[in-house]
């Protein structure tokens, strides 16, 4: 029997991961006074209803970046926090392309596990208020806060959020086992990976935006080796020791890919 609801797991006290049909992941963090929803996924689920299952406190919504599989559910909301460099991505969100993405992942594996309508995205029917956040911005939830860490590379405005109370890094698509660096140079992206490494004594878990990817109804943080491996791969590209594989991206553009220890980095070259 197919799973018809998102898989939700409490990953720490008052901290929930929402696996949206193996396509994307959102996170709900609850403090003493407020809550914070991290990302809006693909727009296939009623996120406000899910939030209200766990808290009646006021809450804000922040995007780790503006790609459709993280911003697809913005039609549910009036106000969003994100980095200004990704405003344009959100303001020109291509819902038809997102529907195609939802369908593509379903046909690859997700439909074997989940039952969902790839076209059932909440439409954007109102003008959104976009609030810019950057390095050091803090979401104070009362007895708990999350700090914005700028981590561009996947997009110009990619951010991560550090929750020192739960010792969790929410990294979006900035540090995962399938990292695409398309928005800046490898050297620039590496600077921000170094920044995460410098902060690594302040978090024990790294949760990215694609838990349970493509039909896996699971809920796991990134393995500890992912961040150092991303750094090693970037360093090997810069020092010329890497042996990248040439490939074609989904948009037909040429890209290069390197895999090490189960971690893949793809870049334009």
Secondary structure, DSSP 8 states (H G I E B T S, - for coil): --B-S-EEEEEETTEEEEEETTTEEEEEEE-SS-EEEE--BTS-S-HHHHHHHH--S-EEEE-S---HHHHTTGGG-SEEEE-GGGHHHHHT--HHHHHHHHHHHHHHTGGGTB---TT------S--EEEE--TT-EEE-SS-EEEEEE--SSSTT-EEEEETTTTEEEEETSSSSEEEE-SS-HHHHHHHHHHHHHTGGG-SEEEES-TTTTT------B-THHHHHHHHHHHHHHHT----EEEE-TTS-EEEEEEETTEEEEE--
